[in-house]
Amino acid sequence: MTEISHPGYDGHDGRRDQAVVVRAAQAGDQRALDALVAEYLPLIYNIVGRALDAPADTDDVVQEVMLQMIRDVRTVRDPEAFRSWLVAIAMRQVRRHWRVRRGAPATGGIEGLEETALLADPGADFVDLTITVLCLSGQRQEAAEATRWLDADDRQLVSLWWLEVAGRLTRAELAAAMELPMPQAAVRVQRMKARLEVARAVVRALGALPRCPDLNTALHGWDGRPTGLWRKRIARHVRTCEGCGGVPEDTVPAERLLADLALLPVPPLLLGLLTAGAAGGGAGSTAGNDLATASVRHTVRAGRAASRAARVGGISVGKTAVLLSAVLVLVTGTAAYTLGLLGQDRRTARTVSAAASARATSHPEPSATRSTPTRSARPKPTPKASPKAAAPKPATEKRTAVTSTKLPVRAAFYYPWYSENFTPGGSKYTPSAGKYDVDDPATVERQIKDMRYGGLQAGISSWWGAGKREDKRLPLLMSEGARLGFSWTVYYENEAYGDPSSTTIRKDLEYLRKYSDQNTWLHVDGKPVIFVYGGGGDGCAVATRWAQANKTEGYYVVLKVFGGYKGCADQPQGWHQYASGLDIQKGYSAILSPGFWKNTDDKPTVPRDLDKFRRDAATVADSGEPFQLVVTYNEWGEGTAVESSTDWPSSSGHGAYMDILHKAFAAHPR
């Protein structure tokens, strides 16, 4: 039996039996109703969030559940079964949502664009939120990501089972919520657990470094979104592949991984539900309940609009909290709530703001058992559920004026994979800064100053898609770049490990507008620059897909060269090579690299030679090519880094290679 803590109401020890509180609420005690809402809102939010794959709809379903609880609490015949009753309501609302969703026509117009924008926000993804807020890593992260691969029915069941193994629901409550007899519920749970283990194997295979070549072949045509069909296809490969099918000896059962996890905190805009009782005038009051329903729905809609405005207009999370408080004043007239939010609850607002900032700029994908990503066997991060791009912008929309960098542009390829990739054996070299962390602003500041010292105007940061660790680290790179007068762009990696459709590419370009519309993003001729990595078997089809995707987006696309690239009918704005040495593509780019020594090799493929690097730097600086590129600033796993190391220190503190670049580019000004 659940006990509810409600200071100032529940007696001298701060606790009161659930049934007593429910009976008090049924009798019209407003404080008891407030206690029930406060106690059960986090539970319902977590159940609904994990059961749905439409994050933007979670708050709507949650508010319907809580409003039904407020309206119908008097109808509960057995107060001791209140939690079972409420969880059953939540699951019925989830199933109702799915039925409506399946039968609804495609959304259009402005509302459709707004909804798409909400769905596109990687921060809104409930699995990603779980991983980030609860700081999941290793097998816990694997189990959470595996839930994306479950079908809708299993996802609904896992939302309850997750809380059962965490001790927050009983098996009887799970069965009641699923409207199944206990034996049948047990069978359903066992089948769901089996499919979850299959999904974990899928996540493990997709995240393997390097990935199985046969699996890459089997993934041809996959758009990166988890679906039941692709789960079955990938699982079929895993079962028959010796490399992918092995189960690690240290694999922990999912129920043990989830047993001690906390509930995710309820987002601020849903906290308006806590005032529903005050606005409604007590449980059982028809007029009051109508007012409660209208006010809470209005509050949540207004809160969502404020959040959307924050994303679109650049309003900070702190300002959004103030907007929400103002909305609550206007809608509910509850001055006490507003004073609470702006006064004693300001600490909560600061915590939410800090969590949102951390989610946007940090939280890598740590894995001590994985090897460092390499260019010859690059990782493709584990797919997230529906990594959608932001809503298309109308063609007539006027974008913010930006400052273009004059040619030639001197830039270095940059990898935001650290500190987690400084695992034992992660590199043959040791950075002078030690195992640094690119989530630390001081590290990014040092690196930008280092690249500027080397005569570089921009960094080309590895990017694997919306919501991935590289994407989450872009905000810090951009903010420090803006402060220090340094530009950033991204290296679009997925092209090398598949053939993304022009639609997928366009959505990624649309998503990147959140960064590329900023002045800090590298622009040439008024267009945001993007570099695209490529595979060994690429041909003109790559150029055609990018040309089609870029028709409405207006990026300055710089593709990686391949044999016969100059003869392609569709030409991008630029071409570049990525190699471990000197290379000049006349009219397009010139590159240099210090060498190549992969962390898994016994000896270097291309040995380092400072004298050769000095000659190559002079050649590149004197080439006059539009893009003069360094491969790389800090790819430590392949040994191509020019960032300072204990193996090549210098009196300047920047290292021997950066000293060479400093002198070469200074001798050949742009």
Secondary structure, 3 states (H helix, E strand, C coil): CCEEECCCCCCCCCEEEHHHHHHHHHCCCHHHHHHHHHHHHHHHHHHHHHHCCCHHHHHHHHHHHHHHHHHHHHHCCCHHHHHHHHHHHHHHHHHHHHHHHHHCCCCCHHHHHHHHHHHHCHHHCHHHHHHHHCCCCHHHHHHHHHHHHCCHHHHHHHHHHHHHHCCCCCHHHHHHHHCCCHHHHHHHHHHHHHHHHHHHHHHHHHCCCCCCHHHHHHCCCCCCCCCHHHHHHHHHHHHHCHHHHCCCCCCCCHHHHHCCCCCCCCCHHHHHHHHHHHHHCCCCCHHHHHHHHHHHHHHHHHHHHHHHHHHHHCCCHHHHHHHHHHHHHHHHCCHHHHHHHHCCCHHHHHHHHHHHHHHHHCCCCCCCCCCCCCCCCCCCCCCCCCCCCCCCCCCCCCCCCCCCCCCCEEEEEECCCCCCCCCCCCCCCCECCCCCCCCCHHHHHHHHHHHHHCCCCEEEEEECCCCCHHHHCHHHHHHHHHHHCCEEEEEECHHHHCCCCHHHHHHHHHHHHHHHCCCCECEECCEEEEEECCCCCCCHHHHHHHHHHCCCCCCEEEEECCCCHHHCCCCCCEEECCCCCCEEECCCEEEECCCECCCCCCCCCECCCHHHHHHHHHHHHHHCCCEEEECCCCCCCCCCCCCCECCCCCCCCCCHHHHHHHHHHHHCCC
